[in-house]
Amino acid sequence: MSNETIDNFWAVFNNLPPYEPPIIFRRLYHDAQGMPLFYTMENLPGLYIDVDPIAYVTASMMVRVIAGQLVKIDIHSQSKKLVPISPGTCCDPQDICVVVDAMQIHTQWSLKNYDTN
């Protein structure tokens, strides 16, 4: 190799911008009631909180987001109930077991969790 080639290499190498590592997001996206939807490392629109690496790897769905904080829920301290609420799943007004199109007369139902801790 010639000296000119080596000099060119070092000139380019010394003028490279410094390496900046990418920003890593570890997020739990949740709904308005604090129910977890999914964990991801992507920057997506929606409600989320940043979580630590251990919470991300564990990816527990037995958590709630309360006042911006991740709270673990004991499975034995919760109960669930279907309640008429909007938005929800459109069901026949006479039979909740029959899911209908939103254009028909319907009642919207959703599952509500009651946590005791």
Backbone as numpy.savetxt, mean C-alpha at the origin, in Angstrom:
# Nx Ny Nz CAx CAy CAz Cx Cy Cz
48.92 -0.05 -25.40 48.09 1.12 -25.40 48.97 2.37 -25.40
48.42 3.35 -26.04 49.19 4.59 -26.11 48.87 5.45 -24.90
49.73 6.39 -24.64 49.51 7.32 -23.54 48.27 8.17 -23.77
47.97 8.46 -25.04 46.81 9.28 -25.36 45.52 8.57 -24.95
45.44 7.26 -25.18 44.26 6.50 -24.80 44.08 6.49 -23.29
45.14 6.27 -22.57 45.07 6.25 -21.12 44.70 7.63 -20.59
45.29 8.66 -21.17 44.96 10.03 -20.75 43.49 10.34 -21.01
42.95 9.90 -22.15 41.54 10.11 -22.47 40.65 9.37 -21.47
41.04 8.14 -21.13 40.27 7.37 -20.16 40.20 8.11 -18.83
41.32 8.56 -18.32 41.34 9.25 -17.03 40.62 10.59 -17.08
40.69 11.25 -18.23 39.98 12.52 -18.37 38.47 12.30 -18.27
37.96 11.28 -18.95 36.53 10.97 -18.88 36.17 10.49 -17.48
36.97 9.61 -16.90 36.71 9.05 -15.57 36.66 10.15 -14.51
37.55 11.09 -14.56 37.60 12.16 -13.56 36.48 13.18 -13.72
35.85 13.22 -14.90 34.76 14.16 -15.15 33.37 13.54 -14.99
33.31 12.28 -14.59 32.02 11.65 -14.37 31.33 12.27 -13.16
30.01 12.45 -13.23 29.31 12.95 -12.03 29.33 11.89 -10.94
29.29 12.31 -9.69 29.32 11.31 -8.61 28.06 10.43 -8.64
28.24 9.19 -8.27 27.14 8.23 -8.26 26.19 8.56 -7.12
24.92 8.66 -7.44 23.90 8.86 -6.42 23.00 7.63 -6.40
23.00 6.90 -5.29 22.16 5.70 -5.24 20.68 6.06 -5.34
19.88 5.17 -5.92 18.45 5.48 -6.05 17.77 5.51 -4.68
16.72 6.31 -4.60 15.94 6.40 -3.37 15.05 5.15 -3.29
15.10 4.48 -2.16 14.31 3.26 -1.99 13.09 3.58 -1.14
11.92 3.27 -1.70 10.66 3.45 -0.98 10.20 2.09 -0.47
9.87 2.02 0.78 9.20 0.84 1.33 7.91 1.36 1.91
6.81 1.07 1.24 5.55 1.68 1.61 4.44 0.66 1.79
3.55 1.02 2.69 2.30 0.28 2.85 1.20 1.22 2.39
0.51 0.83 1.33 -0.64 1.61 0.86 -1.88 1.10 1.59
-2.75 2.04 1.96 -3.93 1.68 2.76 -5.12 2.50 2.30
-6.31 2.06 2.71 -7.51 2.81 2.35 -7.77 3.89 3.40
-8.87 4.61 3.24 -9.18 5.73 4.14 -9.45 5.28 5.58
-9.85 4.02 5.76 -10.11 3.50 7.11 -8.86 2.92 7.76
-7.72 2.94 7.07 -6.48 2.42 7.62 -6.25 0.94 7.35
-7.11 0.32 6.54 -6.95 -1.09 6.20 -5.82 -1.23 5.16
-4.90 -2.17 5.35 -3.79 -2.32 4.41 -4.28 -2.83 3.05
-3.70 -2.29 1.99 -4.01 -2.75 0.63 -2.86 -3.59 0.07
-1.64 -3.01 0.07 -0.47 -3.73 -0.42 0.80 -3.01 0.00
1.89 -3.79 0.03 3.22 -3.26 0.29 3.92 -3.16 -1.06
4.71 -2.11 -1.25 5.43 -1.96 -2.51 6.65 -1.08 -2.31
7.55 -1.14 -3.28 8.72 -0.26 -3.31 8.57 0.78 -4.41
7.38 0.92 -4.94 7.11 1.88 -6.00 6.48 3.14 -5.43
6.65 4.24 -6.16 6.04 5.51 -5.79 4.73 5.63 -6.55
3.63 5.27 -5.92 2.32 5.24 -6.56 1.40 6.28 -5.91
0.35 6.69 -6.61 -0.60 7.60 -5.98 -1.45 6.86 -4.96
-1.91 7.57 -3.96 -2.79 6.98 -2.95 -2.27 7.22 -1.56
-3.01 6.71 -0.58 -2.64 6.86 0.82 -1.59 5.80 1.17
-0.52 6.23 1.84 0.54 5.30 2.22 1.27 5.81 3.45
2.00 4.90 4.07 2.98 5.27 5.09 4.27 4.56 4.74
5.38 5.18 5.08 6.67 4.53 4.90 6.87 3.54 6.04
7.38 2.35 5.71 7.60 1.32 6.72 9.08 0.95 6.75
9.53 0.38 7.85 10.91 -0.04 7.96 11.12 -1.35 7.19
12.37 -1.73 6.93 12.63 -2.96 6.16 12.02 -4.21 6.77
11.98 -4.31 8.08 11.43 -5.52 8.72 9.92 -5.60 8.47
9.22 -4.50 8.62 7.77 -4.50 8.35 7.50 -4.78 6.88
8.37 -4.28 5.99 8.19 -4.53 4.57 8.37 -6.00 4.22
9.43 -6.61 4.76 9.70 -8.02 4.47 8.62 -8.91 5.07
8.15 -8.57 6.27 7.10 -9.34 6.92 5.78 -9.20 6.15
5.49 -8.01 5.69 4.30 -7.71 4.88 3.02 -8.24 5.54
2.89 -8.00 6.83 1.71 -8.47 7.55 0.48 -7.66 7.15
-0.62 -8.36 6.93 -1.88 -7.70 6.65 -2.71 -7.58 7.93
-2.19 -8.04 9.04 -2.86 -7.93 10.34 -2.39 -6.65 11.04
-2.43 -5.54 10.30 -2.04 -4.24 10.82 -3.10 -3.22 10.41
-3.08 -2.08 11.06 -3.93 -0.96 10.68 -3.07 0.29 10.73
-3.44 1.27 9.95 -2.78 2.56 9.98 -3.69 3.50 10.77
-3.23 3.89 11.94 -4.00 4.77 12.82 -3.16 6.01 13.09
-3.67 7.15 12.68 -2.99 8.44 12.87 -1.58 8.41 12.28
-1.43 7.78 11.12 -0.14 7.74 10.44 0.85 6.75 11.01
0.43 5.93 11.96 1.31 4.95 12.59 0.82 3.54 12.28
1.76 2.61 12.14 1.45 1.21 11.89 1.17 0.53 13.22
-0.03 -0.05 13.35 -0.44 -0.71 14.58 -0.75 -2.17 14.27
-0.12 -3.09 15.01 -0.39 -4.51 14.82 -1.70 -4.87 15.51
-2.49 -5.71 14.85 -3.79 -6.11 15.36 -3.75 -7.57 15.77
-4.26 -7.84 16.96 -4.39 -9.22 17.43 -5.63 -9.82 16.77
-5.47 -10.96 16.11 -6.57 -11.57 15.37 -7.74 -11.92 16.28
-7.49 -12.16 17.55 -8.56 -12.53 18.47 -9.31 -11.33 19.02
-8.86 -10.13 18.68 -9.50 -8.95 19.23 -10.26 -8.16 18.17
-10.68 -8.83 17.11 -11.42 -8.11 16.09 -12.65 -8.90 15.66
-13.63 -8.17 15.22 -14.82 -8.78 14.64 -15.15 -8.02 13.38
-15.90 -8.67 12.49 -16.24 -8.08 11.21 -17.74 -8.12 11.02
-18.24 -7.16 10.26 -19.67 -7.09 10.02 -19.91 -6.40 8.68
-20.88 -6.89 7.93 -21.29 -6.22 6.70 -22.19 -5.05 7.05
-21.88 -3.89 6.50 -22.68 -2.70 6.77 -23.03 -2.01 5.46
-24.21 -1.41 5.38 -24.55 -0.65 4.17 -23.77 0.66 4.17
-22.92 0.82 3.17 -22.06 2.00 3.10 -21.67 2.24 1.66
-21.44 3.49 1.33 -20.99 3.84 -0.01 -19.58 4.40 0.10
-18.61 3.97 -0.67 -18.71 2.97 -1.73 -18.69 1.56 -1.17
-19.30 0.67 -1.89 -19.35 -0.72 -1.48 -19.75 -1.58 -2.66
-20.02 -2.85 -2.40 -20.44 -3.78 -3.43 -21.95 -3.65 -3.63
-22.36 -3.49 -4.88 -23.78 -3.31 -5.20 -24.50 -4.65 -5.08
-25.50 -4.73 -4.22 -26.27 -5.95 -4.00 -27.75 -5.67 -4.18
-28.49 -6.72 -4.45 -29.94 -6.62 -4.58 -30.52 -6.14 -3.24
-31.49 -5.21 -3.26 -32.03 -4.71 -2.00 -32.74 -5.79 -1.18
-33.21 -6.86 -1.83 -33.93 -7.92 -1.13 -33.02 -9.06 -0.67
-31.83 -9.19 -1.31 -30.95 -10.32 -1.00 -29.50 -9.88 -1.13
-28.80 -9.79 -0.02 -27.41 -9.33 -0.03 -26.47 -10.30 -0.76
-26.89 -11.54 -0.94 -26.07 -12.55 -1.59 -26.02 -12.37 -3.11
-26.89 -11.54 -3.66 -26.96 -11.35 -5.11 -26.30 -10.02 -5.46
-25.15 -10.12 -6.15 -24.44 -8.92 -6.60 -25.08 -8.47 -7.90
-25.38 -7.17 -8.01 -26.05 -6.63 -9.19 -25.20 -5.51 -9.81
-25.58 -5.14 -11.02 -24.94 -4.05 -11.72 -25.28 -2.72 -11.04
-24.37 -1.78 -11.12 -24.57 -0.48 -10.47 -25.71 0.31 -11.10
-26.13 -0.03 -12.30 -27.22 0.67 -12.97 -28.58 0.23 -12.44
-28.65 -0.93 -11.80 -29.90 -1.42 -11.24 -30.12 -0.83 -9.85
-31.33 -0.95 -9.35 -31.61 -0.54 -7.98 -30.81 -1.47 -7.06
-30.08 -0.88 -6.14 -29.20 -1.70 -5.31 -28.96 -1.03 -3.96
-28.37 -1.81 -3.07 -27.84 -1.32 -1.81 -26.37 -1.67 -1.79
-25.53 -0.72 -1.39 -24.09 -0.99 -1.35 -23.70 -1.46 0.04
-22.93 -2.55 0.07 -22.48 -3.16 1.33 -20.96 -3.25 1.32
-20.38 -3.13 2.50 -18.94 -3.28 2.66 -18.65 -3.94 4.00
-17.50 -4.60 4.08 -17.09 -5.27 5.30 -16.42 -4.26 6.23
-16.91 -4.14 7.45 -16.34 -3.23 8.43 -15.68 -4.05 9.52
-14.47 -3.66 9.88 -13.73 -4.32 10.95 -13.84 -3.52 12.23
-14.09 -4.21 13.31 -14.16 -3.61 14.63 -12.99 -4.16 15.43
-11.97 -3.33 15.64 -10.79 -3.73 16.39 -10.91 -3.24 17.82
-10.53 -4.09 18.76 -10.67 -3.71 20.16 -9.37 -3.20 20.76
-8.27 -3.29 20.03 -7.02 -2.76 20.61 -6.52 -1.59 19.83
